[in-house]
Amino acid sequence: MTVPAGTAPDPGSPPRGYGGLFDLSGRDALVIGAGSGIGRESAIALAAFGARVTCADISLPAAELTAVLAAQEAALAAGGAGATAIELDMLDESAIEQAAAGRPDTDILVFTAATNVRKRILDYSAAEAQRVIDLNLRGPFALLRAFGAQMVARGGGSVIGFTSIRAVTTEPGQAMYAATKAGLVQLLRTAAAEWGPAGVRVNLIAPGVVETPLTRQIRDQPQWYAAYADKSMLGRWAQPGELAGAVVYLASGAASYVTGSVLTVDAGWTAADGRFTPPA
């Protein structure tokens, strides 16, 4: 469409400059759980799009390896800023506060760390239940308080947490994991509501079945592995890197009007029944 000289553009028309829609140059990102799986791929992807990435994990050697991989990826991209690594325990609130104090300019926070104890409710111990609650809910709460305060004060930022399809659909043996992942959704939605006026966006990604260390118990059993693969519309499990695009999207200007949302990346797991294919 050609706009005559001196004519104001239609306020409903899209902005121009889409070439840099996913550009994260000049942005500081912290990825917690970056030592493996989805966290590792998220850190590498953010670095590829120009973010300065801090890779945090309870295992410093694993975080350092991710930082090396992220730096290599950044070197291949124009304007890549590289990556560093730190050790961080999600259950250590003082360590989280120190990490936030040392990184006051963090404007992209991604956290993937979680745990699961696959047991029926009647077989669960109180200690096991508390362990899942602590890592899946108490840790994220501490992260939100420490880094969210800075983002609100600064007037902007993007928080990306990882829930699961188990927040909306469960199965025997998933009681505490499903409960905490559902709780995480409401925790981050509330943060989105409270911090939106300050320009801080808070969203979640809900993966389906992904080949990560957390799912090793299932992957080691062929029948179980195949049943999960068959449940998805694509007939397979996801690789960790297939979640990285969702992270980059939510962190970038492409998602500037997206907050309080759950982006489901599950190959259709939650969209279809999948137990039976009826005849046409």
N, C-alpha and C positions, 0 to 999 in steps of 0.2 A: 504494500500500500504506500503510495506517495502522498506525503502531507505537504500541502502548499506552504510556502514560506510565510512565516508570521502566524501560522495556525497552531494552536495548542493541541498536543496529541490527545487522543481519546484516553481518559483516565483508566478505562478498562483494558487498554491494550497492554500486551506483555512488555516488560523491560527489555532492553537490548544488552548485548555483551554476554551472551550465553556461553561463549568460549571458555570463560573462567568460572563457570558455575560451581565447579567442584574444587577450585583452587584453594588450598589451605596454607598458602605461603604467609609467613608471619604469625601463624597460629601456634600456640603451645599446647601440646596434647600430653596427657598422662594416661597410660593404659595399665590397669591393674589386673594381674593374671596374665601378663605378657610372656610368661616363660614357656607356654605351650599352647597348642590348640587354637581356638578362636582368638584368644588374646594375642598370641604371637602374630597371626595373620592380620589382625586389626592394626597392630602397631606398624607392621611393614607397609600396609596399604596407606595408612595416614602419612607415613614418611614419603611414600611415592608421590603423594599429591601436595607435598611441600611443607607439611607440618614439622615443627621441632618436637620430636617424640621422646618422652621419658618412659622407658620400659620398666615396670615395677612387678616384682614377684617375690614370693616367700623364698624362692631359690635364686640367689644372686647370680650364680653361674648360668642358669637358664635365661634370666633376664639379660645378661651380658651377651649371650649368643643371639638373642632376638635383636638386641641393639646393633650388633654387627650386621645381621641380615637386613635390618631396616636401613642402616647407613649405606649398604651396598645398593639397595633398591633406590634410595634417594639419589645416589650418585648417577643412576641411569636416567633420572628425571631432571629436567631443567629446573633449577632453583631449589633442588632438594636440600633440606637443612640438616639431615642426619639424625642421630639418636644417641641417647645415653641410657644408663641402667642404674637402678637402685634396688635395694632389698626392702620389701615391705610386707608386713604381716597384717592381713585384714582384721585380725582379732586383737591387735595392739592399738588401742585408741590413741595413746600418747604418740606412737610412731606415725599414725595418720595425721595427727595435728602437726607434728614436726615436718612431715612431708609437705603439708599444705603451707606452712609458714615459710618453707624454703622455696616454694614455687607459687608465689602470689599472682603470677601472670597466667596461670593455667586457665585456658578458656575452652578446652575440650577434655572432658573426663569420661573415660570408658572403663567399666569394670565388668569382668567376666568370671571372676573367681566364685566357685560354688562347690558344694559337696552333696552327696546323696548316700543314704543308708537304705538299701533295698531290703525291707523287712515288712511283714504283715504287722498291723497295729498291735496285736496281742503279743507279738514277739519283740517289740521295741522296748528298749530300756530308756529310762528318763535321761540318762547321760547321752545316749545316742541321739535322742530327740533334741536335746539342748545343743549338741554339736552342730546339727544341721541348722537350727535356728540362729546360732551365733554367726556362722559364716554367711548364710544366705540372707539374713535380715539385719542382725545387729551390726555387722561390718558395713553394709551399705548405708545404714543409718548414720554411722560415724563419718563415713565419706561425705555424705550429703551435707552434714553439719559443718565439716571442716572446709570443704571446697565450695559448697554452695554459698556460704557467708561471703567469701571473697568475690564470687561471681555477681552476687546481688549488689555488693558495694561498688563493684566496677561497672555494673550496668550491662552485663552480657555474658554469654557462655552457653555451652552445649553439654549436657550430661546425658550419657547413653549407658543404660543398664541392660543386663541380659536376664530376661525371664525365660520361660519355656512354654511349649505347647501344653505342658502339664499344669499350667495355671488355669487352663480351661477344660482339659480332658485328661482323665487320669486312668489308672489301672491298679490292680492289687500290688501292694508293695511300695507304693509311691506316696504314702500319706504325708510325711513331713516335707519331702521335697516339693510335692504339689502345693501344699499349704503355704510354704515359705515363698514359692515362686508367685503364687496368687497374691500373697501379702506384699511382695515387692512391687507388683503392678500398682497397687493402691498407694503404696508409699511414694513412688515416683510420680504418680498422677497428682497426688496432693502437693508435692514439691513444685510440679509444673503450675498448678493453680496459684500457689503462694508466690512464686518467683516470676511468673509471666509478666506482671507489670514492670518488673525491673529489666526485662529483656533477656531473661535466662530461659532457654528451652530445655525441657527434660523429656526424654523419650525412652522407650524400651524396644528391644529386639527379642522376638520369641522364636528360637530355632526349633526345628523338628529334630529328627535323629541325625546326629553328627558324629563322625569318627574322631573322637577325642579321648584323652586318658580317662575321663569320667565315665565313658561308655564301654570301656574295655571288657567289663564283666559280660556284657551282652554280646559284643562282637566275637568273643571267644567261643560262643555257642552257635554253631551254624544254623540250627533250626530257628532260634530266637532272632538271629541276624536277618535271616531270610524273611521271617514274618514281618519284621519292621520295614524292610525294604519294600515288600509287597504292599504295605499299607499306604505308601506314598504314591501319588499320581505318576511320578517319574520312575518308580520301581527301583529306587536305590537310596542309599544314605547320602548325606551331604558331606563334602570335604570342608574342613575349617575355613579355607579361603573363600568359600562360597557365601560366607557371612560378612566378609570384609567390605563388599560393596555397599551393604546396608549401613555399616558403620560410617563409611566415607560420606554417604548421602546425608545421614542425620547430622553429621558434624559440619557439613558445608552449607553454603548459601543456598544450595538447591532446596534445602528444607527450612528456609527462613520463616515459613508460616506453619511449621509442624511442631507441635508440642503437646504433651499429655497423651501421646499415641503409642500404640503397640504395633510394631511392624513385624508381621508374621512371615517367617522364611522357612517353610516346612514342606515344600513340594506338594501342597494340597492336603496334607494329613488332616487338618481340622475342617476342611471344606466338604469332604465326602465321607460317607459311611465306610465304604471300602471292604466290608466283610463279605460281600456277595455281589457278583456282577450279573444282574438279571438279564434274561433274553430281551432283545429289542421288541 
